[in-house]
Amino acid sequence: MGFVGVTTGGSSINRVFPRWAEILGLPTDRLVGHDLPLDADDAQYRDLVKRIRDDPAHLGALVTTHKLRLYQAAHDLFDEVDDFAQLCGEISSIAKRDGRLRGGAKDPITAGLAVRDFLPDDHFGATGAEVLCLGAGGAGTALVWYLGQRVDRPRRIVCTDTDPSRLAHLRDVVERGGLPADLVGYRLVADPGDVGAVLDALPDGSLVVNATGLGKDRPGTPLPPGVRLPRDGYAWDFNYRGSLEFLHQAAEQQDERGLTVVDGWRYFIHGWSQAIAEIFDVPVDPRTVRRLSAAAEAVR
């Protein structure tokens, strides 16, 4: 099985996967990292997908940072691409079934499972809280999609990004997917200082998410220094490894602001378990996820 990312050697999955392979009875416990730079060109993505497709010993791969770019550069190389991958223009899992190459997007499922691990089911309706999603890439788009489908939907989601093309892509997904037009706001930010005014407008209890990749693939944080997060709110970093500046900023004001601070570990657990279920065609029910989670925690 492969792992497409930027710095795959630093991921905990390299220690976790052999244990999971034993629990699930997978045909291999070998995980191969495929590192691509953040500015990889189309030829690099297409070459990687062809190598996975043409190698009978390669069973499939999970894709992290490169989901959108991989879809843009190489989706025509797949025999099948699932509905959400087409809607969102991203591929987060590469699988093979009966000789056919399949691309899928598991992030909305992953985001939903991870959110339900820490956020009460009636949180938005009960509090009037909103959401600020910092980053409109693949993970941010999937989170917006999940929240838009949720019964307890927030009144408002604001997404920020430094790249106008990613915001335009998100807007297109929201419109084509039929989410309410007034649900999502799009804010282009030139630097972290622009985020301060958006934060100040959030009601108490709001959810603030770092979906930028900053603090993992690159050092840094999307939050300006000295910013105050929403009182009684939730600060969720999609990252669990790296310099984690966003997580540290949230932890520093956790007691004063009554914050719940969550790292990306559960997102990691759900993301990998969903991808493995797809690639190896094995059932992963909640009881199995608990076993996998315990095994992962032991080697974290």
C-alpha positions in Angstrom: 0.0 0.0 0.0 1.2 3.5 -0.8 1.0 6.8 1.0 1.1 10.0 -1.1 2.2 13.1 0.8 4.9 15.7 1.3 6.9 14.2 4.2 5.5 10.8 4.6 8.5 9.5 6.6 7.4 11.5 9.6 3.9 10.1 9.8 2.9 7.8 12.7 1.2 5.5 10.2 4.6 4.0 9.5 4.6 2.6 13.0 0.8 2.0 13.1 0.2 0.2 9.8 2.0 -3.1 10.6 -0.1 -3.4 13.7 -3.3 -2.6 11.8 -2.4 -5.1 9.1 -2.1 -7.8 11.7 -5.5 -6.9 13.3 -7.3 -6.7 10.0 -5.5 -9.7 8.4 -4.3 -7.6 5.4 -2.2 -9.3 2.7 0.7 -6.9 3.4 2.1 -4.9 6.3 4.4 -2.8 4.0 3.7 0.8 3.5 5.5 2.8 0.7 5.8 6.6 1.0 5.5 8.6 -2.2 6.7 12.1 -1.4 5.9 14.9 -3.8 6.7 18.6 -3.3 4.0 21.1 -2.7 4.6 22.6 -6.2 4.7 19.3 -8.0 3.8 19.6 -11.7 1.2 17.6 -13.7 3.8 15.2 -15.0 4.8 14.2 -11.5 1.3 13.3 -10.5 0.6 11.4 -13.7 3.8 9.5 -13.4 2.9 8.4 -9.9 -0.6 7.3 -10.8 0.7 5.3 -13.7 3.3 3.6 -11.5 0.6 2.6 -9.0 -1.7 1.5 -11.8 0.8 -0.6 -13.7 2.5 -2.3 -10.7 0.5 -5.4 -9.8 2.2 -5.6 -6.4 0.9 -2.0 -5.6 -2.5 -2.4 -4.0 -3.5 1.3 -3.7 -2.7 4.4 -1.8 -4.0 7.1 0.6 -3.5 10.7 -0.6 -3.0 13.5 1.9 -1.9 17.0 0.9 -2.1 16.5 -2.9 -5.8 15.5 -3.3 -6.9 18.4 -5.4 -3.8 18.6 -7.6 -3.8 14.9 -8.2 -7.4 15.0 -9.4 -6.7 18.0 -11.6 -3.6 16.4 -13.2 -4.5 12.8 -13.5 -8.2 11.9 -13.0 -8.5 10.8 -16.6 -6.1 7.9 -15.8 -8.7 6.3 -13.5 -11.4 3.8 -14.7 -13.8 5.0 -12.0 -14.0 8.1 -9.8 -16.7 8.2 -7.2 -19.4 10.9 -7.0 -17.9 13.0 -4.3 -14.4 12.9 -5.9 -16.1 14.3 -9.1 -18.1 16.9 -7.2 -15.1 18.2 -5.2 -12.4 17.5 -7.7 -10.2 15.6 -5.3 -8.9 12.1 -4.9 -7.9 10.9 -1.4 -7.9 7.1 -2.0 -6.6 5.1 -4.9 -7.8 1.5 -5.0 -7.9 -1.4 -7.5 -10.9 -3.7 -8.0 -11.1 -6.4 -10.7 -8.3 -4.8 -12.6 -9.9 -1.3 -12.6 -8.3 1.7 -11.0 -10.6 3.6 -8.7 -10.3 7.1 -7.2 -12.4 8.1 -4.2 -12.8 11.0 -1.9 -13.3 9.8 1.7 -12.8 13.1 3.5 -16.4 14.1 4.1 -16.9 10.7 5.9 -13.6 11.2 7.7 -14.5 14.8 8.7 -17.9 13.7 9.9 -16.6 10.9 12.1 -13.9 13.1 13.6 -16.3 16.0 14.3 -18.7 13.7 16.1 -15.9 12.5 18.3 -15.7 15.9 20.1 -18.7 18.1 19.1 -22.2 17.5 20.7 -24.8 16.5 18.1 -26.9 19.5 18.9 -24.1 22.0 19.4 -24.9 24.5 16.7 -28.6 24.5 17.2 -28.3 24.8 21.0 -25.7 27.6 21.0 -26.0 29.6 17.7 -22.3 28.9 17.2 -20.7 29.3 13.7 -17.6 27.9 12.0 -14.4 29.5 10.7 -12.5 27.1 8.5 -9.0 28.4 7.8 -8.1 26.8 4.5 -10.2 25.9 1.4 -8.2 23.0 0.1 -9.4 19.4 0.0 -9.8 18.9 3.7 -11.5 22.3 4.2 -13.9 21.6 1.3 -14.8 18.2 2.7 -15.5 19.7 6.2 -17.8 22.3 4.7 -19.6 19.6 2.8 -20.1 17.5 5.9 -21.3 20.5 8.0 -23.7 21.5 5.2 -25.3 18.0 5.3 -25.5 17.8 9.1 -28.9 17.9 10.7 -27.5 20.3 13.3 -26.1 22.6 10.6 -24.3 25.8 11.7 -26.0 29.1 10.7 -22.8 30.3 9.0 -19.5 28.9 7.8 -16.7 31.3 6.8 -13.8 29.9 4.8 -10.5 31.7 4.3 -7.6 31.1 2.0 -4.6 32.9 0.5 -5.4 31.4 -2.9 -8.4 32.8 -4.7 -8.6 29.8 -7.0 -9.2 27.5 -4.0 -12.0 29.7 -2.8 -13.5 29.7 -6.2 -13.3 26.0 -6.3 -15.0 25.7 -2.9 -17.8 28.1 -4.1 -18.3 25.9 -7.2 -18.6 22.8 -5.1 -21.1 24.4 -2.7 -23.2 25.7 -5.6 -23.1 22.5 -7.7 -23.8 20.4 -4.5 -26.9 22.4 -3.7 -26.0 23.7 -0.3 -27.8 26.9 0.8 -26.2 30.0 -0.9 -26.1 31.9 2.4 -24.5 29.1 4.4 -20.9 29.7 3.3 -18.8 32.9 3.2 -15.6 33.2 1.3 -12.7 35.4 2.5 -9.4 36.0 0.7 -6.7 36.7 3.2 -3.3 38.1 2.4 -1.7 37.3 5.8 -2.8 36.1 9.3 -3.6 39.6 10.3 -6.7 39.6 8.0 -8.1 36.7 10.1 -8.5 38.8 13.2 -11.6 40.6 12.2 -13.3 37.4 11.1 -12.5 35.9 14.5 -13.9 38.9 16.4 -17.3 38.5 14.7 -17.7 34.9 15.7 -20.3 34.1 18.4 -19.3 32.3 21.6 -19.0 28.5 21.2 -17.9 28.7 17.6 -15.6 26.1 15.9 -12.3 27.4 14.4 -10.4 24.9 12.2 -6.9 24.9 10.9 -7.2 23.2 7.5 -4.3 25.1 5.9 -1.5 22.5 6.4 0.5 25.2 8.2 2.1 23.7 11.2 2.7 20.4 9.5 3.9 20.5 5.9 5.2 24.1 6.5 5.9 25.9 9.8 3.5 28.6 10.8 -0.1 29.3 11.7 -3.0 31.0 10.0 -3.8 32.9 13.2 -2.3 36.3 14.0 -0.3 36.6 17.2 -2.3 37.6 20.3 -5.7 36.7 18.8 -8.5 35.6 21.1 -10.5 32.5 20.1 -14.3 32.3 20.7 -15.2 31.9 24.4 -16.4 28.3 25.1 -15.5 27.5 21.5 -13.6 24.6 19.8 -10.2 24.9 18.2 -9.5 22.0 15.9 -6.2 21.5 14.2 -6.3 18.9 11.4 -2.6 18.3 12.1 -1.3 16.0 14.9 2.4 16.2 14.0 4.8 19.0 12.9 5.4 22.3 14.6 1.7 22.7 15.5 1.8 26.5 16.1 -2.1 26.7 15.8 -2.5 24.1 18.4 -0.1 25.8 20.7 -1.8 29.2 20.3 -5.2 27.5 21.2 -3.7 25.7 24.2 -2.3 28.9 25.6 -5.8 30.4 26.1 -7.6 27.1 26.7 -8.4 27.8 30.4 -9.0 31.5 30.1 -11.4 31.1 27.1 -13.0 27.8 28.1 -11.8 26.3 24.9 -11.9 22.7 23.8 -8.7 22.1 21.9 -8.5 19.1 19.5 -5.6 17.9 17.4 -5.8 15.9 14.2 -5.2 12.4 15.7 -8.8 11.2 15.4 -9.0 12.6 11.9 -5.8 10.6 11.2 -7.4 7.4 12.6 -10.6 7.8 10.7 -8.9 8.9 7.5 -6.6 5.9 7.4 -9.2 3.3 8.5 -11.6 4.5 5.8 -8.9 4.4 3.1 -7.8 0.9 4.2 -11.4 -0.3 4.1 -11.7 0.9 0.5 -8.3 -0.4 -0.7 -8.4 -3.8 0.9 -12.2 -4.2 0.7 -12.4 -5.0 4.4 -15.2 -4.0 6.8 -14.2 -1.4 9.4 -17.1 -1.0 11.9 -17.0 1.1 15.1 -15.8 -1.8 17.2 -12.9 -2.3 14.8 -12.1 1.4 14.8 -11.8 1.2 18.6 -9.3 -1.7 18.3 -7.4 0.2 15.6 -7.4 3.3 17.7 -6.0 1.5 20.7 -3.3 -0.1 18.7 -2.3 3.2 17.2 -2.2 5.0 20.5 0.2 2.4 21.8 2.8 3.4 19.2 1.9 7.1 18.8 
